Amino acid sequence: MRLHSWEDDPGDLRAVLSPEERARADSFVFPRHRRQYVISHAFVRQVLSWYVPVRPRDLRFGTGPHGKPRLDRPAGAPGLEFNLSHCAELALVGIAREAIGVDVEAVRHGHDATGVAHYFHPAERRVLDGLPADRRSGAFHRGWTRKEAVVKAIGAGLTIPLDAFEVELDTDAPTVPRARGPAFPTGRSWHLTHLEPLPGYVGAVAVPFRPATIAAALVTGPVLPPTRAPGAGIPAVQDGWASPYESPTGR
Ligand SMILES: CC(C)(COP(=O)(O)OP(=O)(O)OC[C@H]1O[C@@H](n2cnc3c(N)ncnc32)[C@H](O)[C@@H]1OP(=O)(O)O)[C@@H](O)C(=O)NCCC(=O)NCCS
């Protein structure tokens, strides 16, 4: 499993997008949303082309029944799953050979979680209520990103009620969500990993295997480095555009 995240403005990347992606970008009312969409989708294409022998602009995508994007497997390429999350200036892409869901959020300190937390399972709300005020916001963001990562890994998104399963809120250790209602599909067991891709951001990744390790790179320069051949594997770390914050290997 590998994660790539990115934070910067590389300029105009529309040329690498499909006509459908450009049309969706144009449909956003606010320029910052348009920009975020263009950057993060160009980034998805760039990251995927590190793994399959296809140029970013030539990659093709389909969607699952609830809109989860998937890569149309190019001839001869290994099957790969990916998932994207974006928040403010950060885009995070997770890549795995099996289903994967990622979520990242900017932590809002002092954020009163009580309104949104009513979507949580009652046991989770009790945990939140029992925490000292200074730990509540962190616990809420951990819970929220973990739940989103799980429903995104499954591909059903918010069609699965967030109170149909329970996640740990007050630890950064790897955890396993527990089914708490019939709406949570029981076919697979999921494993959650906590992420802090940048100061001020918290995230989670969910996969249906115990990740021994995660390889992750925070990309901070041009999204489309000009020198990589498609399918050549992830780039070596180069000053100015990639710096791993954790670099063990994994599946
Ligand atoms: C997927 C979902 C959880 C997004 O969460 P979010 O925190 O707002 O946004 P994130 O930045 O983390 O993720 C957005 C990305 O997730 C991906 N995504 C979209 N649908 C997805 C799904 N069903 N499963 C997994 N990933 C999905 C896309 O790449 C999307 O990026 P894009 O909007 O730029 O194309 C939410 O929009 C959702 O539940 N969608 C599913 C569709 C749905 O339930 N529709 C209701 C029909 S009644």
The ligand as an SDF file (V2000), in Angstrom:
LIG
                    3D

 48 50  0  0  0  0  0  0  0  0999 V2000
  -17.3500    9.8730   -0.9920 C   0  0  0  0  0  0  0  0  0  0  0  0
  -17.7830   10.8360    0.0810 C   0  0  0  0  0  0  0  0  0  0  0  0
  -17.7100   10.0970    1.4380 C   0  0  0  0  0  0  0  0  0  0  0  0
  -16.8510   12.0320   -0.0370 C   0  0  0  0  0  0  0  0  0  0  0  0
  -16.3270   12.4970    1.1610 O   0  0  0  0  0  0  0  0  0  0  0  0
  -15.7090   13.9600    1.3830 P   0  0  0  0  0  0  0  0  0  0  0  0
  -15.0460   13.9470    2.7200 O   0  0  0  0  0  0  0  0  0  0  0  0
  -16.7290   14.9670    1.1200 O   0  0  0  0  0  0  0  0  0  0  0  0
  -14.6150   14.1860    0.2580 O   0  0  0  0  0  0  0  0  0  0  0  0
  -13.1580   13.5840    0.0590 P   0  0  0  0  0  0  0  0  0  0  0  0
  -12.3240   14.6980   -0.4260 O   0  0  0  0  0  0  0  0  0  0  0  0
  -12.6490   12.8080    1.2210 O   0  0  0  0  0  0  0  0  0  0  0  0
  -13.3820   12.5330   -1.1220 O   0  0  0  0  0  0  0  0  0  0  0  0
  -13.8420   12.9260   -2.3660 C   0  0  0  0  0  0  0  0  0  0  0  0
  -13.3590   11.9090   -3.3780 C   0  0  0  0  0  0  0  0  0  0  0  0
  -13.7810   10.6090   -3.0290 O   0  0  0  0  0  0  0  0  0  0  0  0
  -13.9470    9.8520   -4.2240 C   0  0  0  0  0  0  0  0  0  0  0  0
  -15.2780    9.2440   -4.1670 N   0  0  0  0  0  0  0  0  0  0  0  0
  -16.4440    9.6680   -4.6830 C   0  0  0  0  0  0  0  0  0  0  0  0
  -17.4270    8.7700   -4.4020 N   0  0  0  0  0  0  0  0  0  0  0  0
  -16.8480    7.7800   -3.6910 C   0  0  0  0  0  0  0  0  0  0  0  0
  -17.3400    6.5760   -3.1130 C   0  0  0  0  0  0  0  0  0  0  0  0
  -18.6050    6.1920   -3.2110 N   0  0  0  0  0  0  0  0  0  0  0  0
  -16.4700    5.7840   -2.4480 N   0  0  0  0  0  0  0  0  0  0  0  0
  -15.1830    6.1310   -2.3260 C   0  0  0  0  0  0  0  0  0  0  0  0
  -14.6420    7.2590   -2.8620 N   0  0  0  0  0  0  0  0  0  0  0  0
  -15.4870    8.0750   -3.5320 C   0  0  0  0  0  0  0  0  0  0  0  0
  -13.7780   10.8080   -5.3920 C   0  0  0  0  0  0  0  0  0  0  0  0
  -12.4640   10.6550   -5.8920 O   0  0  0  0  0  0  0  0  0  0  0  0
  -13.9440   12.1590   -4.7470 C   0  0  0  0  0  0  0  0  0  0  0  0
  -13.2090   13.1550   -5.3780 O   0  0  0  0  0  0  0  0  0  0  0  0
  -13.9420   14.1700   -6.4090 P   0  0  0  0  0  0  0  0  0  0  0  0
  -15.2010   14.6140   -5.7370 O   0  0  0  0  0  0  0  0  0  0  0  0
  -12.9360   15.2500   -6.5920 O   0  0  0  0  0  0  0  0  0  0  0  0
  -14.2000   13.3630   -7.6200 O   0  0  0  0  0  0  0  0  0  0  0  0
  -19.2270   11.3470   -0.0880 C   0  0  0  0  0  0  0  0  0  0  0  0
  -19.3040   12.3070   -1.0980 O   0  0  0  0  0  0  0  0  0  0  0  0
  -20.1670   10.2300   -0.4570 C   0  0  0  0  0  0  0  0  0  0  0  0
  -20.6300    9.5390    0.3910 O   0  0  0  0  0  0  0  0  0  0  0  0
  -20.3840    9.9910   -1.7390 N   0  0  0  0  0  0  0  0  0  0  0  0
  -21.0400    8.7330   -2.1770 C   0  0  0  0  0  0  0  0  0  0  0  0
  -22.2090    8.9970   -2.9960 C   0  0  0  0  0  0  0  0  0  0  0  0
  -23.4260    9.0140   -2.1660 C   0  0  0  0  0  0  0  0  0  0  0  0
  -23.4920    8.5200   -1.0750 O   0  0  0  0  0  0  0  0  0  0  0  0
  -24.4420    9.5900   -2.7200 N   0  0  0  0  0  0  0  0  0  0  0  0
  -25.6680    9.6710   -2.0780 C   0  0  0  0  0  0  0  0  0  0  0  0
  -26.6960    9.2170   -3.0330 C   0  0  0  0  0  0  0  0  0  0  0  0
  -28.2410    9.3900   -2.3330 S   0  0  0  0  0  0  0  0  0  0  0  0
  1  2  1  0
  2  3  1  0
  2  4  1  0
  2 36  1  0
  4  5  1  0
  5  6  1  0
  6  7  2  0
  6  8  1  0
  6  9  1  0
  9 10  1  0
 10 11  2  0
 10 12  1  0
 10 13  1  0
 13 14  1  0
 14 15  1  0
 15 16  1  0
 15 30  1  0
 16 17  1  0
 17 18  1  0
 17 28  1  0
 18 19  1  0
 18 27  1  0
 19 20  2  0
 20 21  1  0
 21 22  1  0
 21 27  2  0
 22 23  1  0
 22 24  2  0
 24 25  1  0
 25 26  2  0
 26 27  1  0
 28 29  1  0
 28 30  1  0
 30 31  1  0
 31 32  1  0
 32 33  2  0
 32 34  1  0
 32 35  1  0
 36 37  1  0
 36 38  1  0
 38 39  2  0
 38 40  1  0
 40 41  1  0
 41 42  1  0
 42 43  1  0
 43 44  2  0
 43 45  1  0
 45 46  1  0
 46 47  1  0
 47 48  1  0
M  END
$$$$
